[in-house]
């Protein structure tokens, strides 16, 4: 069944990927009408999230953000498909690194780098970073249930020399690299809702008490690695900029969870500036106010 689904869906993804950008975004406009106005994909989740994050905004303001978000969501999904066949030159033009010199400076410290992201703007095209580094690039991801699509995603990333590693592999691979003297830059999407446990760290995100991922900080402290944030902004349709913000070159000097909180504040600032580019369909606040402490 997995293979059947794959051979049915893959041709559509490939066809989307070879469309010129002007036509790609025309298709995206049509998908938006279907997804938002006809299907209403996760509209209730999006509404609840927006009202939680912006309790002082009016229904009209929420509706404006919601519609802009769905248009961006459709663009992003089609841009993900476009990654199948996009050229390196086209990617470099559309995903611009604002301060590559900061990344080079961090590499000069001769320590591996853990790069924290938010689900904001475009994380898919951040594989462009590989063109600016000498370190080996890894991206932490959640393995897909369909093994054929999982391989496809891995293959797409590998054409830009980035290796995907599953959440279960991450600690072992980073430890092995450090033991072997292999310097790497490892990307973590760290702003979503982790599995709820008694040991979970709780903090405020958009003013709401929620459990938070702390894996990047804990690894940085344990192995003395540099911790940074990738600030991705949407310049205009189909164009993004990314800026490296160093959180700490010496993470052991910070009290526990301070760096995680610093990361969350960076994501928050972007959301407040342009909320329509955040990933509102995810149930980020499903465990709110349930802290056992």
N, C-alpha and C positions, 0 to 999 in steps of 0.2 A: 504493500500500500504506500509506503514512504517513497518508493521509486516512482510509482504511478503519479503521485502528487507532484513529484519533482519534474517529470517529463512533460506534465501538463503546464506547470507554472513557468518553468525555465524559458521556453520560447518567448513568452510575453515579456519577461524581464530583459531578455536579450534584445528584443525589438525596441523596448523603451530605451535601452542603453545606447542604441545607435542613432536615435533621433537627434537632430540638431537642437541646440538649446532653446531656440525660439519656439520650436514645435513641442519640445519637452514641457515647457511651462504653459503652453496652450492646453496640452493634455492635463497638466496639473490643475488648471482652472476647472476643467470638466470633472476631474476626480473630486475636487473640493465640493462642487454642487452635489454630487452623489453621496459623498461621505458625510457632509454636514447637513444638508437640507433633506436628503432622502433617507439615508440609513441612520443618521444621528449617532455615529460611532462614538461611544463612551461619553456622550454629551453630559450625562448626569455626573459622571466622575469629574469631568473638567469643570462643570459648574460648582460642585462642592469644593474642589481644590481652590478655585479662584476666590470663592467667598471666604474660605478659611484664611487664605493668604492676604486678602484685601477686604477685611471686614467693613471698612469705611467707604468703600466704593459703591456707587449706585448700581442698580440693575442695568441701566443703560451703559455705564462704563464697563461693567463685567461683560456685557454682550459684545461691545466693541473689541475688547481684548480676546474674547472667545473666537470671534470670526477671524481675526488676524492670525490667531494661533493655528486654526485649522488650515488656513491658506499656507502658512509656513510648514505645517506638518505634511501636507501633500507635496509641497516642493521638496522637502527633505527625503520623503520616501522615494520619490522619483530620482533624486540626486543619488541616493544609495544604489538604485538600479543602474544609473549612469556610470557608476564606478566600475562596472563590469568591463567597459571598453574605453573609458576616458584615457586620454594620453597624459603622459607626465607633464608636457608643456601646458596643456589645458588646465590641469590640476594646479600647477604652480601659479597660473594666472588668476585662478578663481579662489585659491586659498593661500593668502599671503602671510608670511611670517614677518611681523613688524620689527622684532628685535632679535634676529638670529645671533647677534653678537653676545647676548646674555647667555644663550645656550652654549656657545663656544666657551664663554668664561666659566660656566659651570663644569663643562667637560675638562677644562684645564685644571680643575681641582683634583682630578684623577680619582673621583668617586662616582659610583653609579647614581643615577637620578631616578627618583620616583615622581611621576608627573600625575597630579590629580586633576580630574576634569569634573565639570558638571554636565548634566544633560541639557545643554543650552546651545542654541544656534546650530552648529554642525560639528559633531564629533566624528562623523563618518569620514570626512575628507582630511582629517588631521594626520592621515598616513603620509601627507606631504612633508611632515616634519623629518622623515627619514632622509630627505634630500639635503638636510642641513646639519646632519650629525655624523660623527665617525663611530659613535657607539652603536651597538646592536640594539634595534628597537623591538620592544614587545608590547602587546596590548592584551590586557586581561579582559576576558569576556565570559559570558555564561554560555556553555555549550548548548547548541540547538538540538532539539529532540529528533529532528529529521537528519539522519547522518549524511544525506546527499547535499542538503542545503548547508549543513555544517562544513562540509568539505569545500563547497563553493565559496563560502565566506572566507575560509582560510586561504583559498587560492587567490581570491581578489586581493587580500592584504599582502600576500607574499610577492605579488608582482611589483610592489613598491618596497620590497625587502623588509616588511614588518611581519613579525611572527606572532600569531595569536596563541595565547596560552589560557587554558580554562582556569576558573577560580580554584579548582582542586589542585592544579599543577603549580600554581603561582609560587608558593613558599618554597617548594623543593627546587624549582628552576632558578629562582633568585639566589638561594643558598648555594646551589651548585656553581652558578656563575661567579659568585664571590670567592668561593673556595678555589676556583680555577683561574682567578684573576681576570675574568672577562667583564669588562665594564659595559653596562647596559643602561638604557632608559626604558622604564616600564610605566605604561599608562594605566591609570585606574579611574573608572567612572565611579565616583565615591559619594554621590549625593542622594541616592535612592534609598528605599526602605530595606534594611537588613532583616534577616530572620530573627524573630523575637526570642531572646533568651534572658535568663536572670542576670547574666553578666554584661548585658548590652549597655553601652554608654548612651545616656540620654542628654540631649541638649536642645536648645531652641533653634528652629529653622523657620524663618518667616514668622517669628513670634509664637510658634507652636512647639510644645514639648514632644520630641520624637526620638526614637532610637537612631543611632548613626553608625555608619561604617567607620571603623578605626584601623583597618588593616594596613593601609599605607603608612600611617603614622607609626604604628607598632613596629613594622618592618624597618622603617627609617631609623628608629631609635635603637633597635636591636643590632643592626648591621652598620650603623653610622653612615647612612646614605643621605644625599641631598634631597630635599623635598621642595617641589615647586608646583605652581598652579598654572594651567593653560587657560588663559582668558580668550575665548573665541567670541567674536562679535559679527553680526550680519551687517555688512556695509550696504548692500542692496540685493535684489533678487539674484541668486546664483553666485554671489561674491561674499567672501568672508575674510576676516583678518584674525590673526592669533598673536597673542602677546604672552611671553613667559614672565611670570611673577614668582620670584624666589621667596619661598616661605621660610626656609631655614637651611643653612649650610652645616649647622651643628644641632640636629634635632634633640640630642641627648640633654642639651642645656635647657630645654623647655619642660615645664611640668606636664604630666600626662593629660592628653586630650586638648591641650592648648592649640596645637597645630591643626587638629581636626576642626576646632572652632574657627580658627583663622581661615581655613578653606571654606567653611560654610558662609562666613561673612563675605568672602569674595563672590560666591555664587549669588548670595542675596542681593549684593549691589547691582549685579547684572540684571537680575529679575526685576528689581525696582525701576531700573532705567528703561527696560523694554521687555515687559512681562510676556509678550506674545511669542517670544522665542524659547520659552522654557517648555519642558516636556510634561504638559499638564494632564495627559491621559494616564500617567502612572499613578498608582494609589500611594503616593509618598507619605500621606498623613494617616494611613489606616490604623496605625498603632498609637495615635496621639493620646497623651495624657494617661497612659497605662503603666507608667514607670512604677516598679515595685519598691523603689527606694523612697 
